[in-house]
Amino acid sequence: QVILEVTGVPAGWIHLLPEAGGGPVMASSAGLSQEVAEALARYRSPECECRKTPYSHQPVVVHPFHAGCPLLALDLGANRPLTCHVTVPLLARSRVLGVLNLAGDDLALFDEQEIMLLNTLGRQLGVAIENTRLWDELKKRDALRGQMLEQAIAAQEDERRHIARELHDQAGQALTSILVWLRALEAEANGSAGVTVSPNRLQEFKAIVADTLDGVHDLALELRPSVLDDLGLVPALQRYVHTHQDRHQLAIDLQTVGLERARLLPSVETALYRIVQEALTNVVQHAGACEVSLLLEVRAGSIVAIVEDDGCGFDTGPLMRGEMDERWLGLSGMRERAELLGGRLTIESAPGTGTTVFVEVPLG
C-alpha cells in the first residue's frame, strides 16, 4: 500500500518464491479485488512475462496483457481498465526471492526513471525479506535448541532413572543372592553342621554371576559402546545392528564401502553412530518396518550414511517448514549433529512409501 501511495500506481501485488522450492506464492496485494487477487494467485501461464522475471533478474513491463490474464477483468472505475504492469525482481545477493508487480492504466507510469526507482526498491525489499527470513530462521533455531536442551536434560534424567532401576532390580538383587551363597560357602568352609552346597546350587550361583555380568555389559553398551572407541565405527555399528535386529525382529542389511582400513575422526564416528542409532530407534518406534538397509560409503572427501526402511513413512512438510513439534526433536537432533561437523542431513518420506535418511559429513 505504501508503494502504491508513493508511485501513484493504482494496484500492486507481491509474489514470493518459497524457500523449499516451487512456484511463486501470493504474499500481499493492494488495489485488487479479492476475486482478482485469488485469480492471480492461481494463474500459472508460462507465457506470461511476469512469470519469467525471476529467471531474467531484470524488470519487465507487460503491455498488453497476455490473453487470459486475470488483470483483464479488473476495472478501476469510470471505464478505466488496467492496461499494463511492471514486474520487478526482489533481489538479495543476486538471488531472486520474489517479484513486485505494479499495474495501471497508463504506460507513462512506468517510464525509464520510474523503472530505475522500482529496481532499486526491489533490491531493498529483497534484502529486507532475506533479513526477515534469516531472523525467523534464527528464532526457530533458538527455540529448537531450547527444546532440544530440555529434551537432553529430560533424557539424561530418564537415563539416570533407567540405570538406577537396572542396578537395583538386576545387579542389586543378583549381588544380594551372591552374598547369600557366599555366606553359605563360608559356613560350609567353617564346618557348620548341616550346611551344604550342592553342585546344582553352584550352577545356579554361576548363572546368577553370568547374568549379572551380562546385565552390566548391556547397560554399559547402551551408554557408550567401548568397541566404538577401541575398533571404530563399522565394528560398533555391526554389533549394534546385530543386537538391534535380534531384539526387535528386524532385518537390517549393513553395507560399507571404502571403510575397510582407515579410522575416522572420533567426532565423526560418534556423530554418525548416534545418528544411525536414532534413525534405527525411529524405525522401531514409528515406522512399523520389516526391512532396513544401512549404507556407509566414503565419497570424495566425505562419508555418507543412508538409512532406508520399508515402513509406513510420514509427511515431511511440517519438518521441512521448521514447524515446532516434539515429533521432530529426534530428527532435528540428528540434523544438528551433522551440521556441527559441517555436514548435512536430508529426509525423504511420504505416507505409505517408507523413509530414507541421508547424511553426509566431511572426513575432516
N, C-alpha and C positions, 0 to 999 in steps of 0.2 A: 504494500500500500504506500509506503514512504517513497519507493522508487517511482511509482506512478505519479505521485504528487510533485516530485522534483522534475520529472521529464515531461509531464503533461500528457502522457500516453494513457488512453482510457482503460486498457486491460492488460493483464500480465499473469504469468504463472511460472513456477519453477519445477523442473523435473530433476530428481537426484538419481544417481546410479548407485544401487545397493552395493555395499562393501563385499557382500557374499557373491556378487555377480548377478547377471540377469538384466532385463531391460529397464529403461527409465521408469521411475515411480513419481507420481504427482505428490509434491511436498507442500505446495502452497499456491494459492491463486487469489486474484482480486479483479473486480470489474467483470467477472464472468458469472453467468447464471449457473446454478447448481447442475442443471442438465448438461450445459456445455462443458463445465469442468469435469464432470464424470465421463462425458464422451471423450474428452482429450486424454483422460487417464487411461481409457481403454484403447485409444487409437494406436495402431501398430503398423501403419503403411510404411514399408521400407523405401518407397519412392518419395516420401515427404522430405524436403530439405532439412527441416528442423531435426529429423531423426539422424541425419548424417553429421551434424555438428560435433557430437562427442568424438568422432573419429578424425575430423578435419582440424580441430583445435582453433578454428577461426570463426568469427561471427558470420552469419548468413542472413541476408534479407530475403524474405519469401514474398514474392509478388509475381503473378497472382497465386492464390491458394491452390494447392493440389485438390483435384476433384475428390470429394468425399471428406474433406477436412471438416471437422465439427465447427470450426470458426465461421464457416459459410452460413451457419444457422443463427449467428449472433447479430442482433441489430442494436445499435446504440441509441435508437430512437430518432424520430423525425426523418425516417428513411435514410439513416446513416449506417450502412452495413460495414463491417470490418473488411478491409481490402488488402492489408499487408501486415507482416510482422517480422521482427528481427529475433533471431535466436543466438544467444551469446554463451560460449562455454564458460563454466565456472572452474577455473584452473588453480591448482596448488602444486607447486614443484613440477610443472609440466604434465601433471596428471589431471584428467578431466573428471570432476566429481559430479557434474550435472550440467544443466543448461538453464539460463534465464531467458524467458520468452516475453516479449512485449508486442502488443498488437494494436493497430489503429486504423483509421480510415483515410490517412493521408501519407503518402510515401515520403513527403518532405519531413515528416517526424524523424526519419531515420537517415539523415544526411551524413556525410563523412565525419564531421565533427562530433555528431551525436554517437556514431558508431565507436569512435575512439574513446569517448567518455564511458560508454557502456562496456567496452572491452576492459578498461581499467577497473570499472566497478565489478565486472565478472571475476577478475583476478582477486580483488579484495574479498568478495563473497566466498570464493573458493578457499582462500586461506582461513577465513573465519569458520567455514564449515569444517575444514580439516582440523582446526584447533578445537572446535567443539567436539568432534568425534574422538580426538585424542584424549580430551579431558574426560569424556564419558567413558572411554575405554580404561583410563587410569582409575576412575572411580569404581568401575566394575571390578578391576583387578584388585584394588584395595579391599573392596567388600568381599571378594572371593578369598583373598589371602586371610582376611579376618575369620571367615567361616572355616577355612582350612586349618587355621591355627586352633580354633575352637575344637574342630574335629580331631586334630592331632592330640590336643590335651585330653579330650574325651577318650580317644583310642588308647592313649598312654595309661589312663586310669583303668580302662577296661582290661588292658593287658596286665596291669598290676593285680587287678582282682582275679583275672584268669590264672596268673602264676600262683597267687596265694591259695586259690581254691585247689589247683592241681597239687601244690605242695602239701596242703592239708589233707585232701581226700585220698591222694595216691601215695606220695612219698611219705607223708606223716604216718598214715595207717600202716604202710609197709614197714617203716622203721620201728614202729611200736611192736609189730609182730616179730620182727627180727630180734628186738630186745628181749621179748618173752622167751624166744628159743635160745638165745644166748644164756639167759638165766637158767634155763633147764639144763643146757650143756654144762654150765658152771656147777650146778648142783650135782650132776652125774659125776663130774670130774672130782668133786669133793667127797664122793662116796655117800651121798644122801640116800637113805634107804627108800626103796620104792620108786625112785626116779629113773626112768629110762627114756632113751630117744631112739625110736625105731628107724630103720632105713627109709621107710615111706615118709616119715616126718622130715628126715633130712632132705629128701627130694622136694617136699613142699617148701622147705626153708630155702633151698637153692632157687626154686621157681619164683619165690617172693623177691629174692635179691635180683634175679634176672629181670623181672617185671619192673622193679623199681629203677634199675639202670636204664631200661628201655624208655620208661616214662620221662626220666630226667633228660635223656638224649633227645626225645621228641620235643620236649619243652625248649631245650637249647636250640634245636633246629628251627623251630618256629620263630625264635627271636632273631637269630642270625646264624646261618649255616657255616660251620668252620671250613667246609670244603670250598666255599666262595673265596676265602682268604688264602687257603692252602693251595688249591688247584686251579681256581679261576671260574669264569662264568659258565662255560659249557658243562663241566662236570657238575657244578652246583645245580644248573637247570635240569640236567639229566636225572639227578637224584630227586629233585623237586617234582618233575613230571612223573617219574615212576611212582612216587608216594601219592601224588595227587590223583592219578588215574586209577590207582588201586582203591583209594579211599572213596572216590565218587563214581566209580564205574564209568569212566570217561575215556574214550580212545583219543590219545594225543600223539600226533606224529611230529617228532622233533628232527629238523634237518639243519645242518650247519655247513657253511661254505666259506673257506678262507680263514678258519679259526683253528686250524689243526695244530699250530705251533705257538704263535705269539700270544702273550698275555696282554690284556687291555689295561688301561689306567684303572686304578682301584675305583675312582669316582664313576667312571663309565660302567664298569662291571656292576657296581652297586645299584646305579640308576636303572640299568637295563634289567637286572634281576628283579628289582621291586616293581618295575613297570609290567614285566611279564607276569609276575606273581599277582598283581592287582587285576590284570586282564583275565587270567585264568580263574581268579576268585569271582569276577563278574560273570564269567561264563557259567560257573556252577550256580551262582545265586540268582541270576536273572535270565540267562539265555535258554535254558532247557535244551542244550545241545547234546548230541551224541558223539560228534567227532570234532576235533580241533587240530588244525595244522599250525605248527610253530616253526618259522624260518629265521635263522640268524645268518647274515651274509655280510662280508666285507666288500664295499663298493667304493672305489676311487676316493680313498681318504676318509670314508665314513663307515659306520657299521649300521646295518638295517635290521630291525626286528619286525616281523609280520606275524600277527596272531589272527587266525581266521577260524570262525566257528560256523556250524550249520544250524544255529539256534533260531529263535523267534525274531531277532532283530528289533529295532526301535526307530522312532522318528528322531533324527539328529537335528532337526530345525531349531528347537529351543536351545540346544547346546551350542550350535554354530552362532546363534544370535547373542550368546552370552547371558541368557536368562539365568537368574539365580534360583537354584533348586538343589535340595540335598541330594537328589538322584545323581547330579553331575559332579559331586565333590571328588569322588574317586577318580573319575576321568580327568577332571581338572588337575588333580594332584599328579597324575601321570604326565599330563602335558607340561606342568610346571617343572617336573624333574628333567624332561627332555630340553626345555628351553633354558634351564640353568646351565646346561652344558653346550649351549649354542645350537641345539638341535630343534627338531620339530616333530609333532605328533598329529596325525590326522586319523579320523574315524569315518568309515563308510558303513552305512547301515540303513535299512528301511524295514518296516514291519513285514515279517514273513520271509526275509531274504538273508538272515544271518548277519554277522558283524565282522568287519575287518579293522584291526588296529595296526596302523603303520607308524613306525618310529625310526627316525634317522638322526644319529648324533655323530659329530666329528670324532675321529680316533684320538685326537689330542693335538 
